[in-house]
């Protein structure tokens, strides 16, 4: 089972860091962990870490830190602090060794919360879907407004070519992850809630559990920006709630006037008055919600409309979200897309249709057995816009198949076929007669399939 978050206070972490010279990161190659490690370097710390394999991020970290790709009992022998991710469990060698040596162990979210608290304004982007895209968009807007934000994003931001941006101490923008209630470690002054529904069923047991977690998260914020079109979000309350959506009661109301091969054009109203016409160079209504939420935060914070409008129109998105990677032998466009929840899958495939693709080959890698098991029925109707559908073995992450799921039957029930042979999938992709291929999921499918 995934490890729980630590709950050290700001003062406790400050005291720990004051006496810590060497900080070790378990899973240092993670998109969030690597950014936190870089920030700790700015605090004058020596950075060390472990990850299972070398990547673009760890290669960059090798220039400023000591990175290992193998575990040994003495990896953390001389460390003053060990930071871990929830992705590991209690059997991790470095984690167990740190406990034996009584080296302070701090969770990723707890340390990120401390870092965020070093900034005056703290914008936390939460929701089951769209966090990385919206965090990146807010970064682009605030950077365009010369606000010099520090940003921790869960994906590479194309406008910055990184997932982490070091800025001043005025503003910190970060993803506020709901898994394990990690966002309760993150002290947002402005809490943005993009959407809510049941996900992470290995942790959340009901929609009521989800609502309670988000309610507690926003209760500590000065302002809460809430998607008032989302059914679960409607159950949230905050004394300084600012709503956004496409319904007539939204504080920031959007109206889609055009959807074409260039993206989506939206009219944005505030209190019945037209503020701006915004061109979003991304596809799908889900991205219109992301842009509307970012607009609401930035405009409320006093950023001029013309800056917000221009930043949105020049936004390039984030890595692995509807990202074009090349072409097949037959001329079909190959995309990588991170969608792994039924709602995301529907929205993504619909967006590809909006982009003009008529026949889509979707190669999908399920992400965790628990999500498949608890959302099984939702998955079976999520792929209707795919012309052809192939399922790759599940990316199990932290789990084992304790649910006795048949991946072959799951593929059939969703209208596809199951294939574990990567060479056969490569051949099918290369020779497809579809006009687009979408490699979909949050696992390692695209990395394996596009390697070499």
Secondary structure as a PSIPRED ss2 file (coil, helix, strand):
# PSIPRED VFORMAT (PSIPRED V4.0)

   1 X C   1.000  0.000  0.000
   2 X C   1.000  0.000  0.000
   3 X C   1.000  0.000  0.000
   4 X C   1.000  0.000  0.000
   5 X C   1.000  0.000  0.000
   6 X C   1.000  0.000  0.000
   7 X C   1.000  0.000  0.000
   8 X C   1.000  0.000  0.000
   9 X C   1.000  0.000  0.000
  10 X H   0.000  1.000  0.000
  11 X H   0.000  1.000  0.000
  12 X H   0.000  1.000  0.000
  13 X H   0.000  1.000  0.000
  14 X H   0.000  1.000  0.000
  15 X H   0.000  1.000  0.000
  16 X H   0.000  1.000  0.000
  17 X H   0.000  1.000  0.000
  18 X H   0.000  1.000  0.000
  19 X C   1.000  0.000  0.000
  20 X C   1.000  0.000  0.000
  21 X C   1.000  0.000  0.000
  22 X E   0.000  0.000  1.000
  23 X E   0.000  0.000  1.000
  24 X E   0.000  0.000  1.000
  25 X E   0.000  0.000  1.000
  26 X E   0.000  0.000  1.000
  27 X C   1.000  0.000  0.000
  28 X C   1.000  0.000  0.000
  29 X C   1.000  0.000  0.000
  30 X C   1.000  0.000  0.000
  31 X H   0.000  1.000  0.000
  32 X H   0.000  1.000  0.000
  33 X H   0.000  1.000  0.000
  34 X H   0.000  1.000  0.000
  35 X H   0.000  1.000  0.000
  36 X H   0.000  1.000  0.000
  37 X H   0.000  1.000  0.000
  38 X H   0.000  1.000  0.000
  39 X H   0.000  1.000  0.000
  40 X H   0.000  1.000  0.000
  41 X H   0.000  1.000  0.000
  42 X H   0.000  1.000  0.000
  43 X C   1.000  0.000  0.000
  44 X C   1.000  0.000  0.000
  45 X C   1.000  0.000  0.000
  46 X E   0.000  0.000  1.000
  47 X E   0.000  0.000  1.000
  48 X E   0.000  0.000  1.000
  49 X E   0.000  0.000  1.000
  50 X E   0.000  0.000  1.000
  51 X C   1.000  0.000  0.000
  52 X C   1.000  0.000  0.000
  53 X C   1.000  0.000  0.000
  54 X C   1.000  0.000  0.000
  55 X C   1.000  0.000  0.000
  56 X H   0.000  1.000  0.000
  57 X H   0.000  1.000  0.000
  58 X H   0.000  1.000  0.000
  59 X H   0.000  1.000  0.000
  60 X H   0.000  1.000  0.000
  61 X H   0.000  1.000  0.000
  62 X C   1.000  0.000  0.000
  63 X C   1.000  0.000  0.000
  64 X C   1.000  0.000  0.000
  65 X C   1.000  0.000  0.000
  66 X E   0.000  0.000  1.000
  67 X E   0.000  0.000  1.000
  68 X E   0.000  0.000  1.000
  69 X C   1.000  0.000  0.000
  70 X C   1.000  0.000  0.000
  71 X C   1.000  0.000  0.000
  72 X C   1.000  0.000  0.000
  73 X C   1.000  0.000  0.000
  74 X C   1.000  0.000  0.000
  75 X C   1.000  0.000  0.000
  76 X C   1.000  0.000  0.000
  77 X C   1.000  0.000  0.000
  78 X C   1.000  0.000  0.000
  79 X C   1.000  0.000  0.000
  80 X C   1.000  0.000  0.000
  81 X E   0.000  0.000  1.000
  82 X E   0.000  0.000  1.000
  83 X E   0.000  0.000  1.000
  84 X E   0.000  0.000  1.000
  85 X C   1.000  0.000  0.000
  86 X C   1.000  0.000  0.000
  87 X C   1.000  0.000  0.000
  88 X C   1.000  0.000  0.000
  89 X C   1.000  0.000  0.000
  90 X C   1.000  0.000  0.000
  91 X C   1.000  0.000  0.000
  92 X C   1.000  0.000  0.000
  93 X H   0.000  1.000  0.000
  94 X H   0.000  1.000  0.000
  95 X H   0.000  1.000  0.000
  96 X H   0.000  1.000  0.000
  97 X H   0.000  1.000  0.000
  98 X H   0.000  1.000  0.000
  99 X H   0.000  1.000  0.000
 100 X H   0.000  1.000  0.000
 101 X C   1.000  0.000  0.000
 102 X C   1.000  0.000  0.000
 103 X C   1.000  0.000  0.000
 104 X E   0.000  0.000  1.000
 105 X E   0.000  0.000  1.000
 106 X E   0.000  0.000  1.000
 107 X E   0.000  0.000  1.000
 108 X H   0.000  1.000  0.000
 109 X H   0.000  1.000  0.000
 110 X H   0.000  1.000  0.000
 111 X H   0.000  1.000  0.000
 112 X H   0.000  1.000  0.000
 113 X H   0.000  1.000  0.000
 114 X H   0.000  1.000  0.000
 115 X H   0.000  1.000  0.000
 116 X H   0.000  1.000  0.000
 117 X C   1.000  0.000  0.000
 118 X C   1.000  0.000  0.000
 119 X C   1.000  0.000  0.000
 120 X C   1.000  0.000  0.000
 121 X E   0.000  0.000  1.000
 122 X E   0.000  0.000  1.000
 123 X E   0.000  0.000  1.000
 124 X E   0.000  0.000  1.000
 125 X E   0.000  0.000  1.000
 126 X E   0.000  0.000  1.000
 127 X C   1.000  0.000  0.000
 128 X C   1.000  0.000  0.000
 129 X C   1.000  0.000  0.000
 130 X C   1.000  0.000  0.000
 131 X H   0.000  1.000  0.000
 132 X H   0.000  1.000  0.000
 133 X H   0.000  1.000  0.000
 134 X H   0.000  1.000  0.000
 135 X H   0.000  1.000  0.000
 136 X H   0.000  1.000  0.000
 137 X H   0.000  1.000  0.000
 138 X H   0.000  1.000  0.000
 139 X H   0.000  1.000  0.000
 140 X H   0.000  1.000  0.000
 141 X H   0.000  1.000  0.000
 142 X H   0.000  1.000  0.000
 143 X H   0.000  1.000  0.000
 144 X H   0.000  1.000  0.000
 145 X C   1.000  0.000  0.000
 146 X C   1.000  0.000  0.000
 147 X C   1.000  0.000  0.000
 148 X C   1.000  0.000  0.000
 149 X C   1.000  0.000  0.000
 150 X E   0.000  0.000  1.000
 151 X E   0.000  0.000  1.000
 152 X E   0.000  0.000  1.000
 153 X E   0.000  0.000  1.000
 154 X E   0.000  0.000  1.000
 155 X E   0.000  0.000  1.000
 156 X E   0.000  0.000  1.000
 157 X E   0.000  0.000  1.000
 158 X C   1.000  0.000  0.000
 159 X C   1.000  0.000  0.000
 160 X C   1.000  0.000  0.000
 161 X C   1.000  0.000  0.000
 162 X E   0.000  0.000  1.000
 163 X E   0.000  0.000  1.000
 164 X E   0.000  0.000  1.000
 165 X E   0.000  0.000  1.000
 166 X C   1.000  0.000  0.000
 167 X C   1.000  0.000  0.000
 168 X C   1.000  0.000  0.000
 169 X C   1.000  0.000  0.000
 170 X C   1.000  0.000  0.000
 171 X E   0.000  0.000  1.000
 172 X E   0.000  0.000  1.000
 173 X E   0.000  0.000  1.000
 174 X E   0.000  0.000  1.000
 175 X E   0.000  0.000  1.000
 176 X C   1.000  0.000  0.000
 177 X C   1.000  0.000  0.000
 178 X C   1.000  0.000  0.000
 179 X H   0.000  1.000  0.000
 180 X H   0.000  1.000  0.000
 181 X H   0.000  1.000  0.000
 182 X H   0.000  1.000  0.000
 183 X H   0.000  1.000  0.000
 184 X H   0.000  1.000  0.000
 185 X H   0.000  1.000  0.000
 186 X C   1.000  0.000  0.000
 187 X C   1.000  0.000  0.000
 188 X C   1.000  0.000  0.000
 189 X C   1.000  0.000  0.000
 190 X E   0.000  0.000  1.000
 191 X E   0.000  0.000  1.000
 192 X E   0.000  0.000  1.000
 193 X E   0.000  0.000  1.000
 194 X C   1.000  0.000  0.000
 195 X C   1.000  0.000  0.000
 196 X C   1.000  0.000  0.000
 197 X C   1.000  0.000  0.000
 198 X C   1.000  0.000  0.000
 199 X C   1.000  0.000  0.000
 200 X C   1.000  0.000  0.000
 201 X C   1.000  0.000  0.000
 202 X C   1.000  0.000  0.000
 203 X C   1.000  0.000  0.000
 204 X C   1.000  0.000  0.000
 205 X C   1.000  0.000  0.000
 206 X C   1.000  0.000  0.000
 207 X H   0.000  1.000  0.000
 208 X H   0.000  1.000  0.000
 209 X H   0.000  1.000  0.000
 210 X H   0.000  1.000  0.000
 211 X H   0.000  1.000  0.000
 212 X H   0.000  1.000  0.000
 213 X H   0.000  1.000  0.000
 214 X H   0.000  1.000  0.000
 215 X H   0.000  1.000  0.000
 216 X H   0.000  1.000  0.000
 217 X H   0.000  1.000  0.000
 218 X H   0.000  1.000  0.000
 219 X H   0.000  1.000  0.000
 220 X C   1.000  0.000  0.000
 221 X C   1.000  0.000  0.000
 222 X C   1.000  0.000  0.000
 223 X E   0.000  0.000  1.000
 224 X E   0.000  0.000  1.000
 225 X E   0.000  0.000  1.000
 226 X E   0.000  0.000  1.000
 227 X E   0.000  0.000  1.000
 228 X C   1.000  0.000  0.000
 229 X C   1.000  0.000  0.000
 230 X C   1.000  0.000  0.000
 231 X C   1.000  0.000  0.000
 232 X C   1.000  0.000  0.000
 233 X H   0.000  1.000  0.000
 234 X H   0.000  1.000  0.000
 235 X H   0.000  1.000  0.000
 236 X C   1.000  0.000  0.000
 237 X C   1.000  0.000  0.000
 238 X C   1.000  0.000  0.000
 239 X C   1.000  0.000  0.000
 240 X C   1.000  0.000  0.000
 241 X E   0.000  0.000  1.000
 242 X E   0.000  0.000  1.000
 243 X E   0.000  0.000  1.000
 244 X E   0.000  0.000  1.000
 245 X E   0.000  0.000  1.000
 246 X C   1.000  0.000  0.000
 247 X C   1.000  0.000  0.000
 248 X C   1.000  0.000  0.000
 249 X C   1.000  0.000  0.000
 250 X C   1.000  0.000  0.000
 251 X C   1.000  0.000  0.000
 252 X E   0.000  0.000  1.000
 253 X E   0.000  0.000  1.000
 254 X E   0.000  0.000  1.000
 255 X E   0.000  0.000  1.000
 256 X E   0.000  0.000  1.000
 257 X E   0.000  0.000  1.000
 258 X E   0.000  0.000  1.000
 259 X E   0.000  0.000  1.000
 260 X E   0.000  0.000  1.000
 261 X C   1.000  0.000  0.000
 262 X C   1.000  0.000  0.000
 263 X E   0.000  0.000  1.000
 264 X E   0.000  0.000  1.000
 265 X E   0.000  0.000  1.000
 266 X E   0.000  0.000  1.000
 267 X E   0.000  0.000  1.000
 268 X E   0.000  0.000  1.000
 269 X E   0.000  0.000  1.000
 270 X E   0.000  0.000  1.000
 271 X C   1.000  0.000  0.000
 272 X C   1.000  0.000  0.000
 273 X E   0.000  0.000  1.000
 274 X E   0.000  0.000  1.000
 275 X E   0.000  0.000  1.000
 276 X E   0.000  0.000  1.000
 277 X E   0.000  0.000  1.000
 278 X E   0.000  0.000  1.000
 279 X E   0.000  0.000  1.000
 280 X E   0.000  0.000  1.000
 281 X C   1.000  0.000  0.000
 282 X C   1.000  0.000  0.000
 283 X C   1.000  0.000  0.000
 284 X C   1.000  0.000  0.000
 285 X H   0.000  1.000  0.000
 286 X H   0.000  1.000  0.000
 287 X H   0.000  1.000  0.000
 288 X H   0.000  1.000  0.000
 289 X H   0.000  1.000  0.000
 290 X H   0.000  1.000  0.000
 291 X H   0.000  1.000  0.000
 292 X H   0.000  1.000  0.000
 293 X H   0.000  1.000  0.000
 294 X H   0.000  1.000  0.000
 295 X H   0.000  1.000  0.000
 296 X H   0.000  1.000  0.000
 297 X H   0.000  1.000  0.000
 298 X H   0.000  1.000  0.000
 299 X H   0.000  1.000  0.000
 300 X H   0.000  1.000  0.000
 301 X C   1.000  0.000  0.000
 302 X C   1.000  0.000  0.000
 303 X C   1.000  0.000  0.000
 304 X C   1.000  0.000  0.000
 305 X H   0.000  1.000  0.000
 306 X H   0.000  1.000  0.000
 307 X H   0.000  1.000  0.000
 308 X H   0.000  1.000  0.000
 309 X H   0.000  1.000  0.000
 310 X H   0.000  1.000  0.000
 311 X H   0.000  1.000  0.000
 312 X H   0.000  1.000  0.000
 313 X H   0.000  1.000  0.000
 314 X C   1.000  0.000  0.000
 315 X C   1.000  0.000  0.000
 316 X C   1.000  0.000  0.000
 317 X C   1.000  0.000  0.000
 318 X E   0.000  0.000  1.000
 319 X C   1.000  0.000  0.000
 320 X C   1.000  0.000  0.000
 321 X C   1.000  0.000  0.000
 322 X C   1.000  0.000  0.000
 323 X E   0.000  0.000  1.000
 324 X E   0.000  0.000  1.000
 325 X E   0.000  0.000  1.000
 326 X E   0.000  0.000  1.000
 327 X E   0.000  0.000  1.000
 328 X C   1.000  0.000  0.000
 329 X C   1.000  0.000  0.000
 330 X C   1.000  0.000  0.000
 331 X C   1.000  0.000  0.000
 332 X C   1.000  0.000  0.000
 333 X E   0.000  0.000  1.000
 334 X E   0.000  0.000  1.000
 335 X E   0.000  0.000  1.000
 336 X E   0.000  0.000  1.000
 337 X E   0.000  0.000  1.000
 338 X C   1.000  0.000  0.000
 339 X C   1.000  0.000  0.000
 340 X C   1.000  0.000  0.000
 341 X C   1.000  0.000  0.000
 342 X H   0.000  1.000  0.000
 343 X H   0.000  1.000  0.000
 344 X H   0.000  1.000  0.000
 345 X H   0.000  1.000  0.000
 346 X H   0.000  1.000  0.000
 347 X H   0.000  1.000  0.000
 348 X H   0.000  1.000  0.000
 349 X H   0.000  1.000  0.000
 350 X H   0.000  1.000  0.000
 351 X H   0.000  1.000  0.000
 352 X H   0.000  1.000  0.000
 353 X H   0.000  1.000  0.000
 354 X H   0.000  1.000  0.000
 355 X C   1.000  0.000  0.000
 356 X C   1.000  0.000  0.000
 357 X C   1.000  0.000  0.000
 358 X C   1.000  0.000  0.000
 359 X C   1.000  0.000  0.000
 360 X E   0.000  0.000  1.000
 361 X E   0.000  0.000  1.000
 362 X E   0.000  0.000  1.000
 363 X E   0.000  0.000  1.000
 364 X E   0.000  0.000  1.000
 365 X E   0.000  0.000  1.000
 366 X E   0.000  0.000  1.000
 367 X E   0.000  0.000  1.000
 368 X C   1.000  0.000  0.000
 369 X H   0.000  1.000  0.000
 370 X H   0.000  1.000  0.000
 371 X H   0.000  1.000  0.000
 372 X H   0.000  1.000  0.000
 373 X H   0.000  1.000  0.000
 374 X H   0.000  1.000  0.000
 375 X C   1.000  0.000  0.000
 376 X H   0.000  1.000  0.000
 377 X H   0.000  1.000  0.000
 378 X H   0.000  1.000  0.000
 379 X H   0.000  1.000  0.000
 380 X H   0.000  1.000  0.000
 381 X C   1.000  0.000  0.000
 382 X C   1.000  0.000  0.000
 383 X C   1.000  0.000  0.000
 384 X C   1.000  0.000  0.000
 385 X C   1.000  0.000  0.000
 386 X C   1.000  0.000  0.000
 387 X C   1.000  0.000  0.000
 388 X E   0.000  0.000  1.000
 389 X E   0.000  0.000  1.000
 390 X E   0.000  0.000  1.000
 391 X E   0.000  0.000  1.000
 392 X E   0.000  0.000  1.000
 393 X E   0.000  0.000  1.000
 394 X E   0.000  0.000  1.000
 395 X E   0.000  0.000  1.000
 396 X C   1.000  0.000  0.000
 397 X C   1.000  0.000  0.000
 398 X C   1.000  0.000  0.000
 399 X C   1.000  0.000  0.000
 400 X C   1.000  0.000  0.000
 401 X C   1.000  0.000  0.000
 402 X C   1.000  0.000  0.000
 403 X C   1.000  0.000  0.000
 404 X C   1.000  0.000  0.000
 405 X C   1.000  0.000  0.000
 406 X C   1.000  0.000  0.000
 407 X H   0.000  1.000  0.000
 408 X H   0.000  1.000  0.000
 409 X H   0.000  1.000  0.000
 410 X H   0.000  1.000  0.000
 411 X H   0.000  1.000  0.000
 412 X H   0.000  1.000  0.000
 413 X H   0.000  1.000  0.000
 414 X C   1.000  0.000  0.000
 415 X C   1.000  0.000  0.000
 416 X C   1.000  0.000  0.000
 417 X E   0.000  0.000  1.000
 418 X E   0.000  0.000  1.000
 419 X C   1.000  0.000  0.000
 420 X C   1.000  0.000  0.000
 421 X C   1.000  0.000  0.000
 422 X H   0.000  1.000  0.000
 423 X H   0.000  1.000  0.000
 424 X H   0.000  1.000  0.000
 425 X H   0.000  1.000  0.000
 426 X H   0.000  1.000  0.000
 427 X H   0.000  1.000  0.000
 428 X H   0.000  1.000  0.000
 429 X H   0.000  1.000  0.000
 430 X H   0.000  1.000  0.000
 431 X C   1.000  0.000  0.000
 432 X C   1.000  0.000  0.000
 433 X C   1.000  0.000  0.000
 434 X C   1.000  0.000  0.000
 435 X C   1.000  0.000  0.000
 436 X E   0.000  0.000  1.000
 437 X E   0.000  0.000  1.000
 438 X E   0.000  0.000  1.000
 439 X E   0.000  0.000  1.000
 440 X E   0.000  0.000  1.000
 441 X C   1.000  0.000  0.000
 442 X C   1.000  0.000  0.000
 443 X C   1.000  0.000  0.000
 444 X C   1.000  0.000  0.000
 445 X H   0.000  1.000  0.000
 446 X H   0.000  1.000  0.000
 447 X H   0.000  1.000  0.000
 448 X H   0.000  1.000  0.000
 449 X H   0.000  1.000  0.000
 450 X H   0.000  1.000  0.000
 451 X C   1.000  0.000  0.000
 452 X C   1.000  0.000  0.000
